[in-house]
């Protein structure tokens, strides 16, 4: 199964497992708004919303021109990278997670910038609907 996943997807899997240990529920490849697709969005037990972008290489990071647009769609923003990633490339004002295909660990917490109540409601509803659609497709792939 691991052979079918790209390096960034393997990092995302480890991140999702770690988020579950923190009592967060996560979705991968989530679209908060048209034109943006985040690697992982995590919804916490108090309604907090974190976005985690998984970068598997320096080139992967340098080709990402949209990440600043994600900041307005979360309470906290993190990068997830392998421990051998050149972390000096990553902005200091973002969170840092070391990850692999099996787990992850938060190395630097992300600063909190609370979402507006209206945006939080919109994202939470979209998260719930997206989760339901994915579950239904899993149960009945023909729809």
N, C-alpha and C positions, 0 to 999 in steps of 0.2 A: 504494500500500500504506500509506503514512504516513497517508493520510486516514482510514483505518479505525481507527487507534490513538488512544487518549485521551492527553492530555498526560503523565499519570503513566506510561503504558506507553512513551511515547517516551523519557522519562528512564530508565526501567528498561532499555530496549534499549541506551542509551549506557553505562549502568553495567555491564551484562553484557559488553559488548565490552571495557570497561576491565578488568574482573575477569579476562577471558580473557588479556589482556596480562600480568597479574600471576600467571598460571598457576593461577587459580582456576576451577573449574567452577561454573556457576550455574543456578538454576531460578527462574522467576518464579511468583508466586501460589502459594507453598508454605505448607502447613498443618503447622506443627510439632506442634500439639496442638489438640484440639477448641476451637473458639471463636476461634482466632487464624489469620490469614492474612497472611503477610509478602509484601512486593512482590518482594524478591530475597533469596535465601539463596545464599551462596557457600561452597564447600568448597575449602579450600586444599591444597597439596601435602603438608603435614604433618598434615592432618586438622583444621586450624583451621576454625571455622565463624563466618562473618560474616553479619549481617542488615543489609540496606540498605532503608530506607523512602524511597520517592520521593514528594516533595510538590511539586505543580505550582503551588500558590498559598497565600496566607496562610489563606484559608478552609479549604482542604484540610488544612493542618496543624492548625488550631484545632478541626476536627471529629474529629480522631483522638484517641480516648480510650483506646485499647488499647495504645499503643506501649510503655508501661513494662512491660507483660506480656511483651514480646518479649525483654527484657534477660536473662532467665533461660534463654533458648534459644540463646545465642550467646556466642562468645568476645569479639567486638567488635560494636558497634552504630553504624551510620552513618545520617545523613540524606543523601539525594541531592536537590539542588535546582538550579534554573537560577541562573546568576550574578546575576541581578537580584532573586532572592528576598530578603526581609528577614531576613537570618541572625541578627539580634539576637533573634528569636523562639525560636531553637533552643537547647536546653540546652548549656552549655559542656562538660559531662561526657560528650558524645557526639561521634562523628566527623562530619565534614562532607565531602561530595563535591559538586563542581560538575559538572553533567551537561547534555547535550543529547541529541538523538536519535542522535548518531553516536559520541560518546565521553564520557569523564568524567575527572576528576582529583581525587585526594584532596587536600583543602585543610587538613584537620585530622585527625590520626589519632585513632582511638577508643581509649579506655583498654581494656586487656585484663582480662577477668575470666574465667578459664578454667572451662570446663564440667567437671562431674564426669565421670569415665570412663564411668559407666553412661548418663548423658544423651547424651554424645558418641556412644556406640555406637548408642543408640536413634535419634538424629537421622541419623547416617551411614547406617544401614540404611534408614531411611525415605527419605532422599535417593536412595539407589541404587534402591530399589523404585519410587519415583515416576518417576525417570528412565527406568527400563525400561518402565514402563507407558506413559509418553508416547511413547517411541520405538516401541513396539509399535502404539499407536494411529495413529501417523504412517504406519507401514508397512502396517497393515491396519486402516483406519478402521471396518470392520464389527464389530470385537470390542469 
